[in-house]
Amino acid sequence: MRLRQILKEAIRIPAEALLKVYLASLPQTDFNPERINRILVFAYHGLGNFIMFTPALGLLRERYPAARIDLQVGNNTGCEEVLAGSGLFDHIYNVPYSAGVRAWLHRARKIRETNYDLTINEFHSHSWPLALLVAASGAPFRLGHVTSPGWSHRFSRYSFAFNLPVVMKEDQHEIARYIDLMTAAGANRIDASEARTMIHLTDADRAFAKRFLDEHNGAGHRLIGFQPGTSINMRWKQWPIERYREVIERVAAERPDSRIVLFGSPNEEAMIRDVARGLEHRVTIAAGKTSVKQVAALIEQCDLLVCNDSGLMHAAVAVGTPVVAIYGPTDIRRTAPLGDQHTVIRHDLPCSPCFRLEGDASVHACGHHDCLMTITTEEVLATITRVAGELARDKSVAVPQ
């Protein structure tokens, strides 16, 4: 493995040098939005990050209503579903890194043939293959996030690919970072607090949710959703599963007129079934049974979602369902659910947050995870009770008393 990495670097370094020379040789002209007719957006990130990207993507389409705007994704996180059918994109291409050399070369040729005027890379979409596609595009304008405070060069080594560079602020919410990116592309600026994330749901998605609840004894109940899991690569931000089990047991016992819906990915089905063991008469398991749009439609039917910092947390925000989110190592300044109807449970420890732009090395080096372990079941239960009461008094949603 070490030898393979050495060989890759031996090839990559001179290749990067050649790429820099090539990009520097391209004609340089001042950016003019009136010349933009074809745009390609790269978005290689997780589901939650992509949902936070959606307000900026809406601003982009608003600025260029007649342009061809295409999206390329490929992290196998369901991002391609979020805005499918929304009209924000003319084409959505799904090209995972694992697709192979032939698929990437074919994609590079198609990009070149399209003659894009503008390519856009947000900070999650920095990689050697994407840098090659940006160069292969021949686009006169290449917009992207570049090395910024709190974000080391090794996480942005391809900043040289962009002739429209955008620097981020260290404590900036991701929604604001994305909006800054589109502002540089000529879009209107709005404050992140005014931005609204979105998932494009169809009548078929909502019909699925109704049918699913009918079939699983959820229709007619007040629904409280729980997502005990997280992304498989980020289990370190997951509140202990046994504590979720205790909270769910208590909620089931104390709120007899409610139905609990458990959400999760297909690889979490066994864990979710273990959480639900003995509570089947009160719990509906949706884990592993839905697409991204379908799970969003189910969450839309919930009165409240209790979850970790996760993609489904952001899905709930996008469909207007209040969340109670349990935060640990994540930098809350970057990813907090925005809106007064959402509640975050978090302990402000001297070492927290330790997961920042630089990566997850500090998280893996932590030997105690006190940021999560000091959050008790009683604290979470009390928060659910308080939030449920506030929502009921506000009359905005119906929740158990």
Buried (B, 14 or more C-beta within 10 A) or exposed (E): EEEEEEEEEEEEEEEBEEBBEEBEEEEEEEBEBEEBBBBBBBBBBBBBBBBBBBBBBBBBBEBBEEBBBBBBBBBEBBBBBBBBEBEBBEEBBBBEBEBEEEEBEEBBEEBBEBEBBBBBBBBBBBBBBBBBBBBBBBBBBBBBBBBBEBBEEEBBBBBBBBBBBBEBEEEBBBBBBBBBBBBBBBBEEBEBEEBBBBBBBEEEBBEBBBEBBEEBBBBEBBBBBBBBBBBEEBEBBBBBBEBBBBBBBBBBEEBEEBBBBBBBBEEBBEBBBEBBEEBEEBBBBBBBBBEBBBBBBBBBBBBBBBBBBBBBBBBBBBBEBBBBBBBBBBBBBBBBBBEEBBBBBBBEBEEBBBBBBEEBEBBEEBEEBBBBEEBEBEBBBEBBBEBBEBBBEEEEBEBBE
